[in-house]
Amino acid sequence: MSVSTSTPLVSVENIYKAKGRLKGVAEHTPLMRNFNLSEEYQCQLFLKREDLQVVRSYKIRGAYNKMATVPRDQLENGIVCASAGNHAQGVAFACQKMKVSGRIFMPGVTPQQKVKKVKMFGRQYVEVILVGDTFDDAYNEAMKEAESQQKTFIHPFNDEKIIEGQGTVGLEIFEDCPESIDYIFVPIGGGGLSSGLGSFFHEISPQTKIIGVEPKGAPAMYQSIQQGTLVKLDKIDAFVDGAAVKQCGSKTFPIIQKVMEEILLVDEGKVCSTILNLYNEEGIVVEPAGALTIAALDQYKEQIKGKNVVCVVSGSNNDITRTEEIKERSLIYEGLKHYFVIRFPQRAGALRDFLNNVLGPSDDITHFEYTKKHNRESGPALVGIQLQNHQDYDGLIERMKSNKIDFQTLNDSKMLFDLLV
């Protein structure tokens, strides 16, 4: 599918109108200069704190703006949406504020914590329907309901009113920043936020460079820009769930083609390290999508020196049950944790020899799975080793080779890693 690049941007006037509709509904979130990040990157770095929004993400802006522009007689029939998280919460809050009944379709695998929050924000006005295993399953069922019951469908990103609502993030940044802005880093999923914010700055401050950031495992917009046409990915890594879509919007894509300076891809492991750093050093809790822009700064370290830079922190709806996965992904990305399949001789003392002769003084075995089988000379064990410094890895491998250890690394073998770890 090819999309014309002549599609107009959403207008600044309509973004200002959206701001008026959102008064008393969405928070005017702070734009805060961050001392540590400014020092680290030698620039003036500001964080647009959408994690402090009423539903802890910017999604309330687009959802409410869309619903506020739908004729009341249509709303009386109810609305429908599909979402795996933040959009659902934004729509639910809008339903409660406007006293509109809504049916929100979510994948059956959605964590109960997210389902409860949607019900909390929507109160008696919202019904949550869990269906299928993926967002696409929920989306298809929601569309069937909207068409058969003639209900208004509230799309998460591919709608002009959604884009205009999200564009108020850019308006607030422009109003609040004490300096002329050189760069804005903005996360990209379906493209609603980046196209709305980008439209505003393209007209009001065209010298400001908009840098989009996508997760490496879900580069739908990046691939679309590269190929000049909408691309639908066969599969994605859904870890950065707030910015992981198989296909971006037909309305957002041509806008981003026009307003975006560049799109950067960030490894999910780097995102995890950034989440942990923000929590440990700044006391800021963010979801994976909320960490994307800060995680991308290393790629632009030279360009932003001495500049005025804004990073949009898009949300903080992080499930505490994901903490161990976040730590694990961070350690693997930083080169501090490695998994191996090791064939140990089935004799007494084989493990002791490994510990004494192979492990370094600061190396730690964090995972060990082994079942002795008496009819074999050797047996495979799954071993996880955590290092204190990533430079220690070469020494570990050298000692395994010199001690004639029969091993296979797993970190770079995704299929085996996913199967065994």
Buried (B, 14 or more C-beta within 10 A) or exposed (E): EEBEEEBEBBBBEBBBBBBEBBEEBBBBBEBBBBEEBBEEBEBBBBBBBBBBBBBBBBBBBBBBBBBBBBEEEBBEEBBBBBBBBBBBBBBBBBBBBBEBBBBBBBBEEBBEEBBEBBBBBBEEBBBBBBBBEBBBBBBBBBBEBBEEEEBBBBBBBBBBBBBBBBBBBBBBBBEBBEEEBBBBBBBBBBBBBBBBBBBBBBBEBEEBBBBBBBBBBBBBBBBBBEEEEBBEBEEBEBBBBBBBBBBBBEBBBBBBBBBBEBBBBBBBBBBBBBBBBBBEEBEBBBBBBBBBBBBBBEBBEEBBEEBBBBBBBBBBBBBEEBEEEBBBBBBBBBBBBBBBBBBBBBEEEBBEBBEEEBBBEEBEEEBEEBEEEEEEEBBBBBBBBBBEEEEBBEEBBEBBEEEEBEBEBBBEBEEBBEEEB
